[in-house]
Structure formats: C-alpha cells, structure tokens
Amino acid sequence: MMIKNEREYKAITLRIDELLQVVDDNTPATNKDYIELMLLSDLVADYEDTHYPIATPSLADVIKLRMYEMNLTQSGVSELIGVSPSRVSEYLTGKSEPTLKVARTISKKLNITPDVVLGV
C-alpha cells in the first residue's frame, strides 16, 4: 500500500497525531495502536522521501550554521582552519572550494561530515 495523494497524506498524518496521544515508549509492540502507528509512519516516510526530499546542504550553509553554533566570526573560522579571512569569505559565497587539506581540517575542526565538505 502507498499513499496516493496529498489528501491521503494529510489524513494519515492527522491519524498519526491521534495515535501519538495513546502510544508511548511503554506501549507493547503487539498493541493494535502501536502496530497501526508503525505502519502509517512507514507509509508517510516513503511518501515524504518521494515528494519532499531533503537535499544535502551546501558547504557554505553548514559553515554558517557552525559559525553560529560555535559563536565564531569569519576571522575565528580562518584561525581555526588555517586560512585567510578572505578565503573563508570565498567559501561562504561559493566563489572558491577548499583544497583537500583544508577540507579535511574543516571537517575535523568544525565537525562537518566529509560528504558535505566534499560535496558528494
């Protein structure tokens, strides 16, 4: 069974909201509400994967997020990864990509997955 359209998707997500009110971590896996919740959740996940895919964020976006989370300025990032502030600016605007050595440092120092740093 698959969700066929947005109307079905909305109805099922409403039912999931109802089930979440009665199912918790202590609900046995044999409970009918638990089973229904798991089946409907799988259907919604499949529908969302197809109709609402989440793209991999750009390196610039992830660096900006890390800057915010770590309370860093461009100068702070440049010191951390060992490049000039203007080079960091180029990474943030997409004008330049880091070398493999710098990409490795970005991944380690800013805790960014190598997939994002390398754009794969």
RAPESUL-V460573 format. One record per pair of residues at least 24 apart in sequence whose C-alpha atoms are under 8 Angstrom apart, sorted by the first residue. I is the first residue (numbers start at 1). J is the second residue. Records with the same first field share a line. If there is no record, write none. Layout:
I=J ; J
This chain:
1=43
2=43 ; 47
3=43 ; 44 ; 47
9=44 ; 47
12=40 ; 44
13=44
16=40 ; 41
56=116
57=116
58=116 ; 119
59=91 ; 92 ; 116 ; 117 ; 119
60=91 ; 92 ; 93 ; 94
61=92
62=112
63=92 ; 110
64=92
66=110
80=109
81=105 ; 106 ; 109
